Amino acid sequence: MPPVEDLTVTSVHPCRAAGFRVVTEEGETIESHTVALAVGVMPFLHYPPELLGLPPELVTHSSSHRDLAPFAGKDVTVLGGGQAAMETAALLAEHGAETRVVARAPGLNWNTVPLPTDRGLWQSVRHPHSGLGSGWTTWAWSELPRTFHRLPAATRRRIARSALGPAGAWWLRERFESQVPLQLGHQPRRASAEGSRLRLEFTTSDAARSSSNLLTDHRVAATGFIPDLGRLGLLDRGCSSTCVPSAGRAGSPNSTRASNPHCPASSSPA
């Protein structure tokens, strides 16, 4: 392993001679043919449009919380249908909050208890084990990444949208279902501050497309992440604007490709 330098990168610019020029806060300049943006997901928090502009006293992202004790005794609405939403809601309830989960989907998905790794030959052949779970489909995504990469882009996007979608962990299910009410099939329409509380309005997915609303103290958006290179202030705008993202969904990684010959790197920030 090469030595690790603890430096703060302030800008990344295209450089004809080397590919990229990286400038650090400490005054160092580094030239490199390729730059890998291993920036994690936190720069790419996704909020539904109706929540933008509301103060953090009323709206936060699920990834922002380390301690939910301050919500004890408050009414908290969690938006989302995946593990982050369900675990956050269960923890809120366990900390004394009056909580509910509101999701667009008509139902929630739950992962099953993992199969034991030590099992008979027939079961191992029927449901091979992999880093992504059991079964031939997940085995293929896990063990044949180069084959997946050679598939047409449209096929890769379809698989990314449908494989391993939002689901709760098997060990969370009893804790969640015993204490958290659900409002499913609710499409967020509008959110507005009403004094010190938040008024939420929804359109339901039933045949009547009726409306509903509720008043809550706080809303937690467990709505994942959407990579957007434009959010990275350190990346030169001329470079980020020529990187074309493939279509994705909240919570799923988008790949980016560079169309500028002087911006040859590819990155997957998620």
Disulfide bonds with the S-S distance in Angstrom:
Cys239-Cys263 2.29
